[in-house]
Amino acid sequence: MKANRAYELLARRGERHVEVVEIDSGEVVLFWDTRPGDTGRLARALRADLAGLEADEFLIKWQRYEVR
């Protein structure tokens, strides 16, 4: 299954965090605190991978960059 069918990206302009939420459970699976200028750049990269990768590939790729 494509990642964009399994996960939803929550990132709003001007906010300082980005979340990826599992659609079925509503649980946050990935989270980043960002600087305002980096939020959009991160969101664009995540959207591209959500559209292009399978769900498991997406999580494997982005979990290594997550900071909690």
C-alpha positions in Angstrom: 0.0 0.0 0.0 1.3 3.5 -0.8 2.3 5.5 2.1 -0.2 8.3 1.3 -3.0 5.8 1.8 -1.7 4.8 5.3 -0.4 8.1 6.7 -1.5 11.7 6.8 0.9 14.6 7.0 0.1 17.4 9.4 2.2 20.5 8.8 0.9 24.1 8.7 2.6 27.2 7.5 4.1 29.1 10.4 4.0 26.2 12.9 7.1 24.7 14.4 6.3 21.0 14.1 5.5 18.4 11.5 3.6 15.2 12.3 2.9 12.0 10.3 -0.3 10.3 11.6 -1.4 6.8 10.9 -4.9 7.1 9.2 -6.4 4.0 10.7 -5.5 4.6 14.3 -5.0 8.4 14.4 -1.7 7.8 16.2 1.3 10.0 15.6 4.0 7.8 14.1 6.6 10.5 13.2 7.2 13.9 14.8 9.7 16.7 14.3 10.1 20.1 16.0 11.3 22.4 13.3 12.5 26.0 12.8 9.8 28.0 10.9 11.9 28.1 7.8 12.5 24.3 7.8 8.8 23.2 8.2 7.9 23.7 4.5 11.0 22.1 3.2 10.5 19.0 5.4 6.8 18.8 4.5 7.6 18.9 0.8 10.1 16.1 1.1 7.7 14.0 3.2 4.8 14.6 0.7 7.0 13.4 -2.2 7.9 10.2 -0.3 4.3 9.7 0.8 3.3 9.7 -2.9 6.2 7.6 -4.1 7.0 5.0 -1.5 5.2 2.0 0.0 4.1 2.5 3.6 6.8 0.3 5.2 9.5 1.9 3.0 8.4 5.4 4.1 8.6 4.6 7.8 12.0 2.9 7.5 13.4 5.9 5.6 12.0 8.7 7.9 12.3 7.0 11.3 16.1 7.5 11.2 15.6 11.3 10.9 13.0 11.7 13.6 13.9 13.5 16.8 11.9 12.9 19.9 
